[in-house]
Protein backbone atom coordinates (compact mmCIF):
# COMPACT_ATOMS: atom_id res chain seq x y z
CA UNK A 1 0.00 0.00 0.00
CA UNK A 2 1.46 3.25 -1.10
CA UNK A 3 -0.74 6.29 -0.58
CA UNK A 4 -3.35 7.12 2.03
CA UNK A 5 -6.70 8.08 0.49
CA UNK A 6 -9.05 10.75 1.81
CA UNK A 7 -12.60 9.43 1.87
CA UNK A 8 -16.05 10.84 2.54
CA UNK A 9 -18.13 8.04 4.04
CA UNK A 10 -21.74 7.91 2.87
CA UNK A 11 -24.61 5.66 4.07
CA UNK A 12 -24.15 2.95 1.41
CA UNK A 13 -20.99 4.01 -0.35
CA UNK A 14 -17.96 6.24 -0.06
CA UNK A 15 -16.55 9.03 -2.17
CA UNK A 16 -12.83 9.36 -2.83
CA UNK A 17 -11.83 12.95 -2.07
CA UNK A 18 -8.09 12.45 -2.54
CA UNK A 19 -6.69 9.52 -4.52
CA UNK A 20 -4.92 6.76 -2.68
CA UNK A 21 -5.04 3.01 -2.30
CA UNK A 22 -5.86 2.60 1.41
CA UNK A 23 -7.23 4.10 4.62
CA UNK A 24 -6.33 3.37 8.26
CA UNK A 25 -8.71 1.63 10.69
CA UNK A 26 -9.84 4.02 13.42
CA UNK A 27 -9.66 1.28 16.07
CA UNK A 28 -6.76 -1.04 15.21
CA UNK A 29 -4.57 1.20 13.07
CA UNK A 30 -4.42 -1.52 10.39
CA UNK A 31 -4.29 -0.39 6.76
CA UNK A 32 -7.41 -1.22 4.70
CA UNK A 33 -7.19 -1.37 0.91
CA UNK A 34 -10.05 0.48 -0.73
CA UNK A 35 -11.08 -2.72 -2.51
CA UNK A 36 -11.69 -4.35 0.90
CA UNK A 37 -13.25 -1.38 2.69
CA UNK A 38 -16.68 -2.56 3.90
CA UNK A 39 -17.15 -1.08 7.38
CA UNK A 40 -17.36 2.58 8.40
CA UNK A 41 -19.30 5.04 10.51
CA UNK A 42 -20.94 7.85 8.51
CA UNK A 43 -21.53 10.13 11.53
CA UNK A 44 -17.95 9.82 12.80
CA UNK A 45 -16.41 9.51 9.30
CA UNK A 46 -14.26 6.58 10.46
CA UNK A 47 -13.27 3.36 8.65
CA UNK A 48 -12.99 -0.02 10.36
CA UNK A 49 -10.92 -3.05 9.32
CA UNK A 50 -13.75 -5.54 9.99
CA UNK A 51 -17.01 -6.06 11.85
CA UNK A 52 -14.95 -6.75 14.97
CA UNK A 53 -13.49 -3.23 15.09
CA UNK A 54 -16.86 -1.79 14.13
CA UNK A 55 -18.49 -3.58 17.09
CA UNK A 56 -15.73 -2.40 19.44
CA UNK A 57 -16.41 1.20 18.43
CA UNK A 58 -20.15 0.74 18.98
CA UNK A 59 -19.48 -0.69 22.45
CA UNK A 60 -17.28 2.33 23.27
CA UNK A 61 -19.98 4.74 22.13
CA UNK A 62 -22.68 2.96 24.17
CA UNK A 63 -20.79 3.45 27.46
TAURHU-V811941 format. One record per residue. N is the residue number from 1. PSI is psi in radians with two decimals (NA if undefined). OMEGA is omega in whole degrees, -180 to 180 (NA if undefined). D_LAST is the distance of its C-alpha to the last C-alpha in Angstrom with 2 decimals. Layout:
N PSI OMEGA D_LAST
N PSI OMEGA D_LAST
This chain:
1 2.33 -170 34.62
2 -0.81 -173 36.20
3 2.33 178 34.58
4 2.26 179 31.05
5 2.65 170 30.78
6 2.23 -172 29.13
7 2.50 168 27.53
8 2.08 -176 26.42
9 2.19 -179 24.01
10 2.94 -176 25.00
11 -0.71 -178 23.80
12 0.20 -175 26.27
13 -3.11 172 27.82
14 2.71 -179 27.81
15 2.28 179 30.45
16 2.02 180 31.87
17 -0.72 178 32.29
18 2.16 -177 33.79
19 2.52 176 35.47
20 3.13 -179 34.23
21 -0.04 -180 33.67
22 2.91 170 30.04
23 3.02 -178 26.57
24 2.29 179 24.03
25 2.30 -178 20.75
26 -0.36 -178 17.81
27 -0.92 -173 16.07
28 -0.35 -176 19.16
29 0.07 179 21.80
30 2.50 174 24.17
31 2.52 179 26.75
32 2.06 177 26.81
33 2.56 -178 30.21
34 -0.51 178 30.31
35 -0.44 -178 32.10
36 0.11 -179 29.14
37 1.95 -178 26.34
38 -0.27 -174 24.66
39 2.24 176 20.90
40 2.91 178 19.39
41 2.04 -177 17.09
42 -0.80 -177 19.45
43 -0.75 -178 17.29
44 -0.20 -177 16.24
45 0.90 -179 19.63
46 2.39 174 18.48
47 2.69 178 20.26
48 2.47 -177 19.11
49 -0.72 -179 21.65
50 -3.11 177 20.87
51 -0.46 -179 18.67
52 -0.86 179 17.15
53 -0.64 178 15.85
54 -0.76 178 14.85
55 -0.68 178 12.74
56 -0.75 179 11.15
57 -0.75 179 10.29
58 -0.71 177 8.93
59 -0.71 179 6.63
60 -0.76 -178 5.58
61 -0.49 -179 5.54
62 -0.29 -178 3.83
63 NA NA 0.00
